[in-house]
């Protein structure tokens, strides 16, 4: 299986990976993906072996019984899979007009499998809980492209209005995160995922961190800009998505104009709504006694 992309892309492929595991329970399943995602891959519990592979790099595998393209629709990913000389291939052929652009990313890969006779539930995306929730509010100001980065001064204003805030930084984002907090957390992927899994709330843009929060059912406030949350947002759960209905260039260097329309006040209102829902949920649980 080829999915040599980022953290959010991996989380969006969880239903498809699990569907393949269920369809082929006795088969060795190998995922071609970047090495730095190893800890996240192991948490999905659907893959036997991670084959370190960079995006559209050579796949170091010979003659698989089945090659599944969960990477994309372009000819490059298909060519990489065909180079392994598989007996069978499951893939979209984007140039043939069969790419379901209107589907949510999780549903899209389930659609690919289902049309090949493999049952797939796009809502099977949860990761196993790691423990009780803390009081920490995680703010992650980084994103893979400038178009998805809400201004750091606005994140700083949000952080100043809240308590128990932890600011996180991904690779190459430490200096950016320091504009929000003088001492951001810049640990390993495992440490970041553990923090998100047990946080009270996550505030971030359309990033891998957002998808991890969705996977763990961690309440979140998510800021969307150039890409519609109908395609990449959380399918369900305790999440508030802020989006002003505009799409744009997701690879642009500057923040998307639609993203810039999101105000600090909107974010704080959404935070209050999510935290209020949490309190109501806890208070409505039936009392138990030993």
Buried (B, 14 or more C-beta within 10 A) or exposed (E): BBBBBBBBBBBBBBBBBBBBBBBEEEEEBBBBBBEEBBBBBEBBEBBEEBBBBEBBEEBEBEEBEBBBBBBBBBEEBBEBBBEBEBEEBBBBEBEEEEBBEEBBBBBBBBBBBBEBEBEBBBEBBEBEEBEEBEEBBBBBBBBBBEBBBBBBEBBBBBBEEBEEBBBBBBEEBEEBBBBBBEEBBBEEBEEBBBBBBBBBBBBBBBBBBBBBBBBBBBBBBBBBBBBBBEBBBBBEBBBBBBBBEBBBEBEBEEBBBBBBBBEBEBBBBBBEEBBEEBEEEEEEEEEEEE
